[in-house]
Amino acid sequence: GEFGKVDILINNAGMSLKGQYDHQAASQTMETNFFGTINFTQMLLPNIREHTGHIIFVASELGTLQHITKESLKNELNSPNLSSPELLTLADQYLQDVKESLREEKGWPKSPYNTSKLFLNLYTRILAGDTESKGIKV
């Protein structure tokens, strides 16, 4: 069916497989907390009311750059020019690094939950810049 205009979108997805750090746990956590959330947001974005719409992401203080152990990765993630496609590429790289047991060597956080929330926080920043001209508050 047809959707009307959306005034407020609140993204509150979150799950964690405590004590599990393997590829399966990372994939499942990233799918729920990051990929699923941004896919749903992108699907609804054309229906968010311009000039008065709001998009809210329920985040976590665990999703910070302080959990990144390599300065080069931290700088790449923290770049003010980071785009959504680049962020998605980095998220895929994270999952590949976990699969190949390179997570620690590459500087990613140990916890898939922390990593998923870090990616979501970065996406929030990117989306805020992308929607600013439409008057949508993120």
C-alpha atoms as one frame of an Amber mdcrd trajectory, in Angstrom:
protein
   0.000   0.000   0.000   0.860   3.671  -0.070   2.556   5.369   2.826   1.688
   8.848   3.938   4.379  11.247   5.056   6.376  10.272   8.144   6.966  12.903
  10.833   9.346  10.907  13.041  11.311   7.710  12.436  12.826   6.169  15.563
  15.377   3.422  14.914  15.752   1.323  18.051  17.057  -2.009  16.732  19.720
  -3.628  18.822  20.924  -7.086  19.730  24.057  -8.644  21.104  25.331 -12.196
  21.296  27.278 -11.782  24.526  30.658 -13.459  24.593  30.514 -14.416  20.916
  33.002 -12.791  18.589  33.082 -15.113  15.575  32.003 -14.336  12.001  28.473
 -15.661  12.523  27.949 -13.441  15.575  29.463 -10.452  13.780  27.281 -11.003
  10.697  24.080 -11.413  12.689  24.815  -8.394  14.886  25.785  -6.168  11.959
  22.702  -7.263   9.977  20.332  -6.312  12.791  22.042  -3.282  14.303  23.536
  -1.676  11.190  22.542  -3.003   7.756  18.881  -3.613   8.647  18.561  -0.226
  10.284  20.044   1.704   7.376  18.077  -0.306   4.801  14.824   0.484   6.629
  15.816   4.141   6.956  16.666   4.386   3.248  13.335   2.765   2.372  11.393
   5.346   4.405  13.598   8.359   3.601  11.549   9.514   0.577   8.482   9.597
   2.867  10.050  11.648   5.670   8.372  15.047   5.801  10.724  17.760   4.518
  11.416  20.748   6.820   9.735  19.124   9.836  10.747  15.444   9.736  13.026
  13.823  12.295  15.079  10.634  12.230  16.272   9.353  15.591  18.792   6.572
  16.117  19.030   4.948  19.536  22.775   4.569  19.880  25.219   3.359  22.469
  28.213   4.927  24.112  29.962   1.646  23.290  29.896   2.631  19.611  32.823
   5.024  19.747  36.123   5.322  17.962  37.999   4.702  21.228  37.557   0.955
  20.626  39.497   1.179  17.335  43.116   0.212  18.015  44.765   1.290  14.730
  45.177   5.019  14.226  44.907   4.755  10.423  41.532   2.971  10.669  40.351
   5.468  13.269  41.289   8.349  10.941  39.542   6.717   7.982  36.348   6.195
   9.977  36.489   9.681  11.472  37.017  11.469   8.140  34.538  14.336   7.696
  34.355  13.332   4.010  33.308   9.711   4.693  30.319   8.812   2.472  27.606
   6.186   2.901  29.057   3.958   0.136  32.507   4.164   1.750  31.011   3.321
   5.146  29.231   0.284   3.683  32.496  -0.846   2.104  34.227  -0.545   5.482
  31.415  -2.516   7.158  31.859  -5.295   4.589  35.625  -5.147   5.167  35.078
  -5.534   8.911  33.039  -8.696   8.340  35.659 -10.052   5.945  38.422  -9.302
   8.462  36.494 -11.171  11.184  35.966 -14.115   8.824  39.695 -14.228   8.045
  40.665 -13.840  11.742  42.209 -10.426  11.023  39.931  -8.399  13.314  42.545
  -7.670  15.948  45.378  -7.133  13.448  43.283  -4.610  11.486  42.298  -2.718
  14.656  38.556  -3.444  14.868  36.823  -3.635  18.260  36.520  -7.092  19.809
  32.765  -6.845  20.272  30.480  -7.063  17.216  27.931  -5.023  19.191  30.396
  -2.165  19.733  31.390  -2.287  16.062  27.780  -2.298  14.828  26.904   0.684
  17.001  30.059   2.503  15.875  28.981   2.047  12.249  25.462   3.207  13.122
  26.821   6.322  14.849  28.948   7.112  11.787  25.966   6.568   9.481  23.918
   8.956  11.638  26.527  11.663  11.110  26.616  11.055   7.341  22.816  11.007
   7.040  22.525  14.260   9.005  24.749  15.945   6.420  22.928  14.330   3.499
  19.460  15.423   4.683  20.339  18.877   6.004  19.263  20.645   2.775  15.794
  19.049   3.055  15.351  20.289   6.605  15.205  16.772   8.026  16.718  16.602
  11.500  18.816  13.537  12.352
